[in-house]
Amino acid sequence: IGAAFWQTISGEHGLDSNGVYNGTSELQLERMSVYFNEASGNKYVPRAVLVDLEPGTMDAVRAGPFGQLFRPDNF
């Protein structure tokens, strides 16, 4: 559920799967800090901590289409 949430929110804010802004609206950037922190290289990373009791779930998120969106210390 968490991975799907971040995929949807990223699209709504004009971010690609690597966290790079490709949007067209100033409103997207205005509210970006609600869910994302700006990292180096004009990249945005989720303000999130991902936790699960089974390591396989985290591996699936890392290997998924938006796995590069998260910083390694988010897991």
mmCIF file of the N, C-alpha and C atoms, coordinates in Angstrom:
data_MODEL
# 
_entry.id   MODEL 
# 
loop_
_atom_site.group_PDB 
_atom_site.id 
_atom_site.type_symbol 
_atom_site.label_atom_id 
_atom_site.label_alt_id 
_atom_site.label_comp_id 
_atom_site.label_asym_id 
_atom_site.label_entity_id 
_atom_site.label_seq_id 
_atom_site.pdbx_PDB_ins_code 
_atom_site.Cartn_x 
_atom_site.Cartn_y 
_atom_site.Cartn_z 
_atom_site.occupancy 
_atom_site.B_iso_or_equiv 
_atom_site.pdbx_formal_charge 
_atom_site.auth_seq_id 
_atom_site.auth_comp_id 
_atom_site.auth_asym_id 
_atom_site.auth_atom_id 
_atom_site.pdbx_PDB_model_num 
ATOM 1   N N  . ILE A 1 1  ? 0.831  -1.188 0.000   1.00 0.00 ? 1  ILE A N  1 
ATOM 2   C CA . ILE A 1 1  ? 0.000  0.000  0.000   1.00 0.00 ? 1  ILE A CA 1 
ATOM 3   C C  . ILE A 1 1  ? 0.871  1.246  0.000   1.00 0.00 ? 1  ILE A C  1 
ATOM 4   N N  . GLY A 1 2  ? 1.944  1.246  0.777   1.00 0.00 ? 2  GLY A N  1 
ATOM 5   C CA . GLY A 1 2  ? 2.818  2.409  0.854   1.00 0.00 ? 2  GLY A CA 1 
ATOM 6   C C  . GLY A 1 2  ? 3.466  2.753  -0.469  1.00 0.00 ? 2  GLY A C  1 
ATOM 7   N N  . ALA A 1 3  ? 3.921  1.731  -1.197  1.00 0.00 ? 3  ALA A N  1 
ATOM 8   C CA . ALA A 1 3  ? 4.567  1.973  -2.486  1.00 0.00 ? 3  ALA A CA 1 
ATOM 9   C C  . ALA A 1 3  ? 3.574  2.565  -3.482  1.00 0.00 ? 3  ALA A C  1 
ATOM 10  N N  . ALA A 1 4  ? 2.346  2.072  -3.475  1.00 0.00 ? 4  ALA A N  1 
ATOM 11  C CA . ALA A 1 4  ? 1.315  2.601  -4.372  1.00 0.00 ? 4  ALA A CA 1 
ATOM 12  C C  . ALA A 1 4  ? 0.987  4.054  -4.023  1.00 0.00 ? 4  ALA A C  1 
ATOM 13  N N  . PHE A 1 5  ? 0.959  4.364  -2.736  1.00 0.00 ? 5  PHE A N  1 
ATOM 14  C CA . PHE A 1 5  ? 0.713  5.740  -2.304  1.00 0.00 ? 5  PHE A CA 1 
ATOM 15  C C  . PHE A 1 5  ? 1.774  6.676  -2.867  1.00 0.00 ? 5  PHE A C  1 
ATOM 16  N N  . TRP A 1 6  ? 3.046  6.308  -2.719  1.00 0.00 ? 6  TRP A N  1 
ATOM 17  C CA . TRP A 1 6  ? 4.128  7.185  -3.176  1.00 0.00 ? 6  TRP A CA 1 
ATOM 18  C C  . TRP A 1 6  ? 4.159  7.298  -4.689  1.00 0.00 ? 6  TRP A C  1 
ATOM 19  N N  . GLN A 1 7  ? 3.765  6.254  -5.380  1.00 0.00 ? 7  GLN A N  1 
ATOM 20  C CA . GLN A 1 7  ? 3.694  6.315  -6.840  1.00 0.00 ? 7  GLN A CA 1 
ATOM 21  C C  . GLN A 1 7  ? 2.617  7.325  -7.262  1.00 0.00 ? 7  GLN A C  1 
ATOM 22  N N  . THR A 1 8  ? 1.474  7.279  -6.614  1.00 0.00 ? 8  THR A N  1 
ATOM 23  C CA . THR A 1 8  ? 0.385  8.207  -6.929  1.00 0.00 ? 8  THR A CA 1 
ATOM 24  C C  . THR A 1 8  ? 0.759  9.646  -6.578  1.00 0.00 ? 8  THR A C  1 
ATOM 25  N N  . ILE A 1 9  ? 1.292  9.852  -5.386  1.00 0.00 ? 9  ILE A N  1 
ATOM 26  C CA . ILE A 1 9  ? 1.667  11.201 -4.948  1.00 0.00 ? 9  ILE A CA 1 
ATOM 27  C C  . ILE A 1 9  ? 2.765  11.781 -5.845  1.00 0.00 ? 9  ILE A C  1 
ATOM 28  N N  . SER A 1 10 ? 3.700  10.950 -6.255  1.00 0.00 ? 10 SER A N  1 
ATOM 29  C CA . SER A 1 10 ? 4.769  11.418 -7.148  1.00 0.00 ? 10 SER A CA 1 
ATOM 30  C C  . SER A 1 10 ? 4.186  11.925 -8.456  1.00 0.00 ? 10 SER A C  1 
ATOM 31  N N  . GLY A 1 11 ? 3.264  11.169 -9.022  1.00 0.00 ? 11 GLY A N  1 
ATOM 32  C CA . GLY A 1 11 ? 2.621  11.591 -10.266 1.00 0.00 ? 11 GLY A CA 1 
ATOM 33  C C  . GLY A 1 11 ? 1.848  12.888 -10.105 1.00 0.00 ? 11 GLY A C  1 
ATOM 34  N N  . GLU A 1 12 ? 1.145  13.024 -8.998  1.00 0.00 ? 12 GLU A N  1 
ATOM 35  C CA . GLU A 1 12 ? 0.379  14.245 -8.746  1.00 0.00 ? 12 GLU A CA 1 
ATOM 36  C C  . GLU A 1 12 ? 1.271  15.468 -8.588  1.00 0.00 ? 12 GLU A C  1 
ATOM 37  N N  . HIS A 1 13 ? 2.500  15.262 -8.133  1.00 0.00 ? 13 HIS A N  1 
ATOM 38  C CA . HIS A 1 13 ? 3.431  16.378 -7.947  1.00 0.00 ? 13 HIS A CA 1 
ATOM 39  C C  . HIS A 1 13 ? 4.411  16.532 -9.109  1.00 0.00 ? 13 HIS A C  1 
ATOM 40  N N  . GLY A 1 14 ? 4.231  15.771 -10.180 1.00 0.00 ? 14 GLY A N  1 
ATOM 41  C CA . GLY A 1 14 ? 5.060  15.927 -11.376 1.00 0.00 ? 14 GLY A CA 1 
ATOM 42  C C  . GLY A 1 14 ? 6.440  15.319 -11.275 1.00 0.00 ? 14 GLY A C  1 
ATOM 43  N N  . LEU A 1 15 ? 6.612  14.311 -10.419 1.00 0.00 ? 15 LEU A N  1 
ATOM 44  C CA . LEU A 1 15 ? 7.916  13.666 -10.264 1.00 0.00 ? 15 LEU A CA 1 
ATOM 45  C C  . LEU A 1 15 ? 7.954  12.353 -11.040 1.00 0.00 ? 15 LEU A C  1 
ATOM 46  N N  . ASP A 1 16 ? 9.111  12.059 -11.619 1.00 0.00 ? 16 ASP A N  1 
ATOM 47  C CA . ASP A 1 16 ? 9.280  10.758 -12.255 1.00 0.00 ? 16 ASP A CA 1 
ATOM 48  C C  . ASP A 1 16 ? 9.727  9.738  -11.214 1.00 0.00 ? 16 ASP A C  1 
ATOM 49  N N  . SER A 1 17 ? 10.008 8.520  -11.649 1.00 0.00 ? 17 SER A N  1 
ATOM 50  C CA . SER A 1 17 ? 10.344 7.444  -10.708 1.00 0.00 ? 17 SER A CA 1 
ATOM 51  C C  . SER A 1 17 ? 11.686 7.642  -10.020 1.00 0.00 ? 17 SER A C  1 
ATOM 52  N N  . ASN A 1 18 ? 12.494 8.590  -10.486 1.00 0.00 ? 18 ASN A N  1 
ATOM 53  C CA . ASN A 1 18 ? 13.772 8.897  -9.846  1.00 0.00 ? 18 ASN A CA 1 
ATOM 54  C C  . ASN A 1 18 ? 13.701 10.132 -8.955  1.00 0.00 ? 18 ASN A C  1 
ATOM 55  N N  . GLY A 1 19 ? 12.531 10.747 -8.866  1.00 0.00 ? 19 GLY A N  1 
ATOM 56  C CA . GLY A 1 19 ? 12.366 11.921 -8.019  1.00 0.00 ? 19 GLY A CA 1 
ATOM 57  C C  . GLY A 1 19 ? 12.695 13.236 -8.693  1.00 0.00 ? 19 GLY A C  1 
ATOM 58  N N  . VAL A 1 20 ? 12.833 13.234 -10.001 1.00 0.00 ? 20 VAL A N  1 
ATOM 59  C CA . VAL A 1 20 ? 13.144 14.451 -10.753 1.00 0.00 ? 20 VAL A CA 1 
ATOM 60  C C  . VAL A 1 20 ? 11.830 15.117 -11.175 1.00 0.00 ? 20 VAL A C  1 
ATOM 61  N N  . TYR A 1 21 ? 11.735 16.419 -10.959 1.00 0.00 ? 21 TYR A N  1 
ATOM 62  C CA . TYR A 1 21 ? 10.519 17.157 -11.293 1.00 0.00 ? 21 TYR A CA 1 
ATOM 63  C C  . TYR A 1 21 ? 10.410 17.358 -12.798 1.00 0.00 ? 21 TYR A C  1 
ATOM 64  N N  . ASN A 1 22 ? 9.288  16.913 -13.362 1.00 0.00 ? 22 ASN A N  1 
ATOM 65  C CA . ASN A 1 22 ? 8.989  17.096 -14.782 1.00 0.00 ? 22 ASN A CA 1 
ATOM 66  C C  . ASN A 1 22 ? 7.615  17.725 -14.964 1.00 0.00 ? 22 ASN A C  1 
ATOM 67  N N  . GLY A 1 23 ? 7.076  18.303 -13.919 1.00 0.00 ? 23 GLY A N  1 
ATOM 68  C CA . GLY A 1 23 ? 5.732  18.858 -13.960 1.00 0.00 ? 23 GLY A CA 1 
ATOM 69  C C  . GLY A 1 23 ? 5.661  20.172 -14.702 1.00 0.00 ? 23 GLY A C  1 
ATOM 70  N N  . THR A 1 24 ? 4.443  20.695 -14.783 1.00 0.00 ? 24 THR A N  1 
ATOM 71  C CA . THR A 1 24 ? 4.211  21.926 -15.531 1.00 0.00 ? 24 THR A CA 1 
ATOM 72  C C  . THR A 1 24 ? 3.505  22.996 -14.704 1.00 0.00 ? 24 THR A C  1 
ATOM 73  N N  . SER A 1 25 ? 3.203  22.698 -13.456 1.00 0.00 ? 25 SER A N  1 
ATOM 74  C CA . SER A 1 25 ? 2.407  23.613 -12.646 1.00 0.00 ? 25 SER A CA 1 
ATOM 75  C C  . SER A 1 25 ? 3.208  24.152 -11.461 1.00 0.00 ? 25 SER A C  1 
ATOM 76  N N  . GLU A 1 26 ? 3.099  25.437 -11.235 1.00 0.00 ? 26 GLU A N  1 
ATOM 77  C CA . GLU A 1 26 ? 3.735  26.047 -10.066 1.00 0.00 ? 26 GLU A CA 1 
ATOM 78  C C  . GLU A 1 26 ? 3.104  25.530 -8.772  1.00 0.00 ? 26 GLU A C  1 
ATOM 79  N N  . LEU A 1 27 ? 1.834  25.165 -8.832  1.00 0.00 ? 27 LEU A N  1 
ATOM 80  C CA . LEU A 1 27 ? 1.146  24.637 -7.660  1.00 0.00 ? 27 LEU A CA 1 
ATOM 81  C C  . LEU A 1 27 ? 1.773  23.322 -7.200  1.00 0.00 ? 27 LEU A C  1 
ATOM 82  N N  . GLN A 1 28 ? 2.246  22.510 -8.147  1.00 0.00 ? 28 GLN A N  1 
ATOM 83  C CA . GLN A 1 28 ? 2.919  21.258 -7.789  1.00 0.00 ? 28 GLN A CA 1 
ATOM 84  C C  . GLN A 1 28 ? 4.159  21.542 -6.946  1.00 0.00 ? 28 GLN A C  1 
ATOM 85  N N  . LEU A 1 29 ? 4.941  22.510 -7.346  1.00 0.00 ? 29 LEU A N  1 
ATOM 86  C CA . LEU A 1 29 ? 6.160  22.854 -6.608  1.00 0.00 ? 29 LEU A CA 1 
ATOM 87  C C  . LEU A 1 29 ? 5.847  23.540 -5.283  1.00 0.00 ? 29 LEU A C  1 
ATOM 88  N N  . GLU A 1 30 ? 4.786  24.309 -5.254  1.00 0.00 ? 30 GLU A N  1 
ATOM 89  C CA . GLU A 1 30 ? 4.429  25.051 -4.050  1.00 0.00 ? 30 GLU A CA 1 
ATOM 90  C C  . GLU A 1 30 ? 4.130  24.120 -2.877  1.00 0.00 ? 30 GLU A C  1 
ATOM 91  N N  . ARG A 1 31 ? 3.524  22.996 -3.141  1.00 0.00 ? 31 ARG A N  1 
ATOM 92  C CA . ARG A 1 31 ? 3.136  22.053 -2.086  1.00 0.00 ? 31 ARG A CA 1 
ATOM 93  C C  . ARG A 1 31 ? 4.052  20.834 -2.002  1.00 0.00 ? 31 ARG A C  1 
ATOM 94  N N  . MET A 1 32 ? 5.172  20.864 -2.692  1.00 0.00 ? 32 MET A N  1 
ATOM 95  C CA . MET A 1 32 ? 6.088  19.724 -2.740  1.00 0.00 ? 32 MET A CA 1 
ATOM 96  C C  . MET A 1 32 ? 6.600  19.347 -1.348  1.00 0.00 ? 32 MET A C  1 
ATOM 97  N N  . SER A 1 33 ? 6.837  20.331 -0.502  1.00 0.00 ? 33 SER A N  1 
ATOM 98  C CA . SER A 1 33 ? 7.446  20.057 0.805   1.00 0.00 ? 33 SER A CA 1 
ATOM 99  C C  . SER A 1 33 ? 6.510  19.340 1.780   1.00 0.00 ? 33 SER A C  1 
ATOM 100 N N  . VAL A 1 34 ? 5.244  19.201 1.421   1.00 0.00 ? 34 VAL A N  1 
ATOM 101 C CA . VAL A 1 34 ? 4.321  18.463 2.280   1.00 0.00 ? 34 VAL A CA 1 
ATOM 102 C C  . VAL A 1 34 ? 4.731  16.993 2.343   1.00 0.00 ? 34 VAL A C  1 
ATOM 103 N N  . TYR A 1 35 ? 5.123  16.432 1.206   1.00 0.00 ? 35 TYR A N  1 
ATOM 104 C CA . TYR A 1 35 ? 5.455  15.012 1.128   1.00 0.00 ? 35 TYR A CA 1 
ATOM 105 C C  . TYR A 1 35 ? 6.918  14.722 0.814   1.00 0.00 ? 35 TYR A C  1 
ATOM 106 N N  . PHE A 1 36 ? 7.658  15.703 0.291   1.00 0.00 ? 36 PHE A N  1 
ATOM 107 C CA . PHE A 1 36 ? 9.012  15.452 -0.198  1.00 0.00 ? 36 PHE A CA 1 
ATOM 108 C C  . PHE A 1 36 ? 10.013 16.459 0.361   1.00 0.00 ? 36 PHE A C  1 
ATOM 109 N N  . ASN A 1 37 ? 11.253 16.018 0.477   1.00 0.00 ? 37 ASN A N  1 
ATOM 110 C CA . ASN A 1 37 ? 12.384 16.896 0.774   1.00 0.00 ? 37 ASN A CA 1 
ATOM 111 C C  . ASN A 1 37 ? 13.209 17.028 -0.493  1.00 0.00 ? 37 ASN A C  1 
ATOM 112 N N  . GLU A 1 38 ? 13.752 18.221 -0.726  1.00 0.00 ? 38 GLU A N  1 
ATOM 113 C CA . GLU A 1 38 ? 14.605 18.407 -1.893  1.00 0.00 ? 38 GLU A CA 1 
ATOM 114 C C  . GLU A 1 38 ? 16.006 17.920 -1.554  1.00 0.00 ? 38 GLU A C  1 
ATOM 115 N N  . ALA A 1 39 ? 16.527 17.038 -2.382  1.00 0.00 ? 39 ALA A N  1 
ATOM 116 C CA . ALA A 1 39 ? 17.876 16.502 -2.213  1.00 0.00 ? 39 ALA A CA 1 
ATOM 117 C C  . ALA A 1 39 ? 18.797 17.186 -3.220  1.00 0.00 ? 39 ALA A C  1 
ATOM 118 N N  . SER A 1 40 ? 20.021 16.745 -3.296  1.00 0.00 ? 40 SER A N  1 
ATOM 119 C CA . SER A 1 40 ? 20.968 17.339 -4.238  1.00 0.00 ? 40 SER A CA 1 
ATOM 120 C C  . SER A 1 40 ? 20.574 17.006 -5.673  1.00 0.00 ? 40 SER A C  1 
ATOM 121 N N  . GLY A 1 41 ? 21.004 17.836 -6.577  1.00 0.00 ? 41 GLY A N  1 
ATOM 122 C CA . GLY A 1 41 ? 20.759 17.596 -7.991  1.00 0.00 ? 41 GLY A CA 1 
ATOM 123 C C  . GLY A 1 41 ? 19.313 17.784 -8.406  1.00 0.00 ? 41 GLY A C  1 
ATOM 124 N N  . ASN A 1 42 ? 18.588 18.681 -7.714  1.00 0.00 ? 42 ASN A N  1 
ATOM 125 C CA . ASN A 1 42 ? 17.195 18.970 -8.048  1.00 0.00 ? 42 ASN A CA 1 
ATOM 126 C C  . ASN A 1 42 ? 16.316 17.723 -8.014  1.00 0.00 ? 42 ASN A C  1 
ATOM 127 N N  . LYS A 1 43 ? 16.625 16.838 -7.100  1.00 0.00 ? 43 LYS A N  1 
ATOM 128 C CA . LYS A 1 43 ? 15.876 15.600 -6.923  1.00 0.00 ? 43 LYS A CA 1 
ATOM 129 C C  . LYS A 1 43 ? 15.093 15.689 -5.618  1.00 0.00 ? 43 LYS A C  1 
ATOM 130 N N  . TYR A 1 44 ? 13.924 15.079 -5.607  1.00 0.00 ? 44 TYR A N  1 
ATOM 131 C CA . TYR A 1 44 ? 13.077 15.071 -4.421  1.00 0.00 ? 44 TYR A CA 1 
ATOM 132 C C  . TYR A 1 44 ? 12.959 13.651 -3.889  1.00 0.00 ? 44 TYR A C  1 
ATOM 133 N N  . VAL A 1 45 ? 12.985 13.522 -2.568  1.00 0.00 ? 45 VAL A N  1 
ATOM 134 C CA . VAL A 1 45 ? 12.859 12.212 -1.921  1.00 0.00 ? 45 VAL A CA 1 
ATOM 135 C C  . VAL A 1 45 ? 11.694 12.269 -0.935  1.00 0.00 ? 45 VAL A C  1 
ATOM 136 N N  . PRO A 1 46 ? 10.981 11.154 -0.794  1.00 0.00 ? 46 PRO A N  1 
ATOM 137 C CA . PRO A 1 46 ? 9.834  11.137 0.117   1.00 0.00 ? 46 PRO A CA 1 
ATOM 138 C C  . PRO A 1 46 ? 10.236 11.367 1.567   1.00 0.00 ? 46 PRO A C  1 
ATOM 139 N N  . ARG A 1 47 ? 9.368  12.032 2.280   1.00 0.00 ? 47 ARG A N  1 
ATOM 140 C CA . ARG A 1 47 ? 9.518  12.186 3.733   1.00 0.00 ? 47 ARG A CA 1 
ATOM 141 C C  . ARG A 1 47 ? 8.835  10.976 4.345   1.00 0.00 ? 47 ARG A C  1 
ATOM 142 N N  . ALA A 1 48 ? 9.569  9.865  4.411   1.00 0.00 ? 48 ALA A N  1 
ATOM 143 C CA . ALA A 1 48 ? 8.952  8.605  4.836   1.00 0.00 ? 48 ALA A CA 1 
ATOM 144 C C  . ALA A 1 48 ? 9.963  7.682  5.483   1.00 0.00 ? 48 ALA A C  1 
ATOM 145 N N  . VAL A 1 49 ? 9.446  6.822  6.318   1.00 0.00 ? 49 VAL A N  1 
ATOM 146 C CA . VAL A 1 49 ? 10.203 5.701  6.865   1.00 0.00 ? 49 VAL A CA 1 
ATOM 147 C C  . VAL A 1 49 ? 9.391  4.459  6.528   1.00 0.00 ? 49 VAL A C  1 
ATOM 148 N N  . LEU A 1 50 ? 10.004 3.530  5.824   1.00 0.00 ? 50 LEU A N  1 
ATOM 149 C CA . LEU A 1 50 ? 9.312  2.308  5.417   1.00 0.00 ? 50 LEU A CA 1 
ATOM 150 C C  . LEU A 1 50 ? 9.699  1.177  6.358   1.00 0.00 ? 50 LEU A C  1 
ATOM 151 N N  . VAL A 1 51 ? 8.704  0.545  6.961   1.00 0.00 ? 51 VAL A N  1 
ATOM 152 C CA . VAL A 1 51 ? 8.943  -0.500 7.956   1.00 0.00 ? 51 VAL A CA 1 
ATOM 153 C C  . VAL A 1 51 ? 8.060  -1.701 7.646   1.00 0.00 ? 51 VAL A C  1 
ATOM 154 N N  . ASP A 1 52 ? 8.642  -2.889 7.750   1.00 0.00 ? 52 ASP A N  1 
ATOM 155 C CA . ASP A 1 52 ? 7.884  -4.125 7.616   1.00 0.00 ? 52 ASP A CA 1 
ATOM 156 C C  . ASP A 1 52 ? 8.630  -5.216 8.350   1.00 0.00 ? 52 ASP A C  1 
ATOM 157 N N  . LEU A 1 53 ? 7.910  -6.189 8.861   1.00 0.00 ? 53 LEU A N  1 
ATOM 158 C CA . LEU A 1 53 ? 8.544  -7.284 9.587   1.00 0.00 ? 53 LEU A CA 1 
ATOM 159 C C  . LEU A 1 53 ? 9.210  -8.286 8.658   1.00 0.00 ? 53 LEU A C  1 
ATOM 160 N N  . GLU A 1 54 ? 8.777  -8.317 7.402   1.00 0.00 ? 54 GLU A N  1 
ATOM 161 C CA . GLU A 1 54 ? 9.368  -9.249 6.449   1.00 0.00 ? 54 GLU A CA 1 
ATOM 162 C C  . GLU A 1 54 ? 10.300 -8.504 5.499   1.00 0.00 ? 54 GLU A C  1 
ATOM 163 N N  . PRO A 1 55 ? 11.583 -8.891 5.434   1.00 0.00 ? 55 PRO A N  1 
ATOM 164 C CA . PRO A 1 55 ? 12.538 -8.192 4.564   1.00 0.00 ? 55 PRO A CA 1 
ATOM 165 C C  . PRO A 1 55 ? 12.184 -8.283 3.084   1.00 0.00 ? 55 PRO A C  1 
ATOM 166 N N  . GLY A 1 56 ? 11.492 -9.330 2.690   1.00 0.00 ? 56 GLY A N  1 
ATOM 167 C CA . GLY A 1 56 ? 11.134 -9.497 1.285   1.00 0.00 ? 56 GLY A CA 1 
ATOM 168 C C  . GLY A 1 56 ? 10.254 -8.381 0.757   1.00 0.00 ? 56 GLY A C  1 
ATOM 169 N N  . THR A 1 57 ? 9.450  -7.819 1.622   1.00 0.00 ? 57 THR A N  1 
ATOM 170 C CA . THR A 1 57 ? 8.590  -6.709 1.215   1.00 0.00 ? 57 THR A CA 1 
ATOM 171 C C  . THR A 1 57 ? 9.429  -5.488 0.860   1.00 0.00 ? 57 THR A C  1 
ATOM 172 N N  . MET A 1 58 ? 10.428 -5.205 1.648   1.00 0.00 ? 58 MET A N  1 
ATOM 173 C CA . MET A 1 58 ? 11.307 -4.066 1.367   1.00 0.00 ? 58 MET A CA 1 
ATOM 174 C C  . MET A 1 58 ? 12.109 -4.298 0.085   1.00 0.00 ? 58 MET A C  1 
ATOM 175 N N  . ASP A 1 59 ? 12.524 -5.531 -0.135  1.00 0.00 ? 59 ASP A N  1 
ATOM 176 C CA . ASP A 1 59 ? 13.237 -5.861 -1.372  1.00 0.00 ? 59 ASP A CA 1 
ATOM 177 C C  . ASP A 1 59 ? 12.343 -5.631 -2.584  1.00 0.00 ? 59 ASP A C  1 
ATOM 178 N N  . ALA A 1 60 ? 11.062 -5.968 -2.452  1.00 0.00 ? 60 ALA A N  1 
ATOM 179 C CA . ALA A 1 60 ? 10.118 -5.758 -3.553  1.00 0.00 ? 60 ALA A CA 1 
ATOM 180 C C  . ALA A 1 60 ? 9.935  -4.270 -3.844  1.00 0.00 ? 60 ALA A C  1 
ATOM 181 N N  . VAL A 1 61 ? 9.890  -3.456 -2.812  1.00 0.00 ? 61 VAL A N  1 
ATOM 182 C CA . VAL A 1 61 ? 9.762  -2.005 -3.008  1.00 0.00 ? 61 VAL A CA 1 
ATOM 183 C C  . VAL A 1 61 ? 11.021 -1.460 -3.675  1.00 0.00 ? 61 VAL A C  1 
ATOM 184 N N  . ARG A 1 62 ? 12.189 -1.880 -3.207  1.00 0.00 ? 62 ARG A N  1 
ATOM 185 C CA . ARG A 1 62 ? 13.460 -1.422 -3.803  1.00 0.00 ? 62 ARG A CA 1 
ATOM 186 C C  . ARG A 1 62 ? 13.553 -1.796 -5.277  1.00 0.00 ? 62 ARG A C  1 
ATOM 187 N N  . ALA A 1 63 ? 13.076 -2.990 -5.629  1.00 0.00 ? 63 ALA A N  1 
ATOM 188 C CA . ALA A 1 63 ? 13.164 -3.482 -7.005  1.00 0.00 ? 63 ALA A CA 1 
ATOM 189 C C  . ALA A 1 63 ? 12.021 -2.971 -7.878  1.00 0.00 ? 63 ALA A C  1 
ATOM 190 N N  . GLY A 1 64 ? 11.023 -2.346 -7.279  1.00 0.00 ? 64 GLY A N  1 
ATOM 191 C CA . GLY A 1 64 ? 9.859  -1.869 -8.021  1.00 0.00 ? 64 GLY A CA 1 
ATOM 192 C C  . GLY A 1 64 ? 10.161 -0.633 -8.850  1.00 0.00 ? 64 GLY A C  1 
ATOM 193 N N  . PRO A 1 65 ? 9.162  -0.169 -9.598  1.00 0.00 ? 65 PRO A N  1 
ATOM 194 C CA . PRO A 1 65 ? 9.365  0.969  -10.497 1.00 0.00 ? 65 PRO A CA 1 
ATOM 195 C C  . PRO A 1 65 ? 9.738  2.273  -9.789  1.00 0.00 ? 65 PRO A C  1 
ATOM 196 N N  . PHE A 1 66 ? 9.386  2.425  -8.520  1.00 0.00 ? 66 PHE A N  1 
ATOM 197 C CA . PHE A 1 66 ? 9.706  3.640  -7.779  1.00 0.00 ? 66 PHE A CA 1 
ATOM 198 C C  . PHE A 1 66 ? 10.717 3.385  -6.668  1.00 0.00 ? 66 PHE A C  1 
ATOM 199 N N  . GLY A 1 67 ? 11.450 2.296  -6.744  1.00 0.00 ? 67 GLY A N  1 
ATOM 200 C CA . GLY A 1 67 ? 12.434 1.954  -5.728  1.00 0.00 ? 67 GLY A CA 1 
ATOM 201 C C  . GLY A 1 67 ? 13.566 2.955  -5.610  1.00 0.00 ? 67 GLY A C  1 
ATOM 202 N N  . GLN A 1 68 ? 13.909 3.615  -6.718  1.00 0.00 ? 68 GLN A N  1 
ATOM 203 C CA . GLN A 1 68 ? 14.988 4.602  -6.706  1.00 0.00 ? 68 GLN A CA 1 
ATOM 204 C C  . GLN A 1 68 ? 14.550 5.941  -6.123  1.00 0.00 ? 68 GLN A C  1 
ATOM 205 N N  . LEU A 1 69 ? 13.260 6.076  -5.890  1.00 0.00 ? 69 LEU A N  1 
ATOM 206 C CA . LEU A 1 69 ? 12.738 7.318  -5.326  1.00 0.00 ? 69 LEU A CA 1 
ATOM 207 C C  . LEU A 1 69 ? 13.167 7.499  -3.872  1.00 0.00 ? 69 LEU A C  1 
ATOM 208 N N  . PHE A 1 70 ? 13.321 6.394  -3.156  1.00 0.00 ? 70 PHE A N  1 
ATOM 209 C CA . PHE A 1 70 ? 13.621 6.433  -1.729  1.00 0.00 ? 70 PHE A CA 1 
ATOM 210 C C  . PHE A 1 70 ? 15.119 6.428  -1.460  1.00 0.00 ? 70 PHE A C  1 
ATOM 211 N N  . ARG A 1 71 ? 15.518 7.107  -0.391  1.00 0.00 ? 71 ARG A N  1 
ATOM 212 C CA . ARG A 1 71 ? 16.904 7.026  0.065   1.00 0.00 ? 71 ARG A CA 1 
ATOM 213 C C  . ARG A 1 71 ? 17.092 5.685  0.757   1.00 0.00 ? 71 ARG A C  1 
ATOM 214 N N  . PRO A 1 72 ? 18.300 5.119  0.710   1.00 0.00 ? 72 PRO A N  1 
ATOM 215 C CA . PRO A 1 72 ? 18.538 3.817  1.366   1.00 0.00 ? 72 PRO A CA 1 
ATOM 216 C C  . PRO A 1 72 ? 18.216 3.821  2.856   1.00 0.00 ? 72 PRO A C  1 
ATOM 217 N N  . ASP A 1 73 ? 18.398 4.951  3.525   1.00 0.00 ? 73 ASP A N  1 
ATOM 218 C CA . ASP A 1 73 ? 18.105 4.974  4.959   1.00 0.00 ? 73 ASP A CA 1 
ATOM 219 C C  . ASP A 1 73 ? 16.612 5.136  5.265   1.00 0.00 ? 73 ASP A C  1 
ATOM 220 N N  . ASN A 1 74 ? 15.761 5.198  4.241   1.00 0.00 ? 74 ASN A N  1 
ATOM 221 C CA . ASN A 1 74 ? 14.312 5.193  4.448   1.00 0.00 ? 74 ASN A CA 1 
ATOM 222 C C  . ASN A 1 74 ? 13.788 3.800  4.776   1.00 0.00 ? 74 ASN A C  1 
ATOM 223 N N  . PHE A 1 75 ? 14.586 2.783  4.480   1.00 0.00 ? 75 PHE A N  1 
ATOM 224 C CA . PHE A 1 75 ? 14.140 1.400  4.683   1.00 0.00 ? 75 PHE A CA 1 
ATOM 225 C C  . PHE A 1 75 ? 14.556 0.902  6.049   1.00 0.00 ? 75 PHE A C  1 
# 
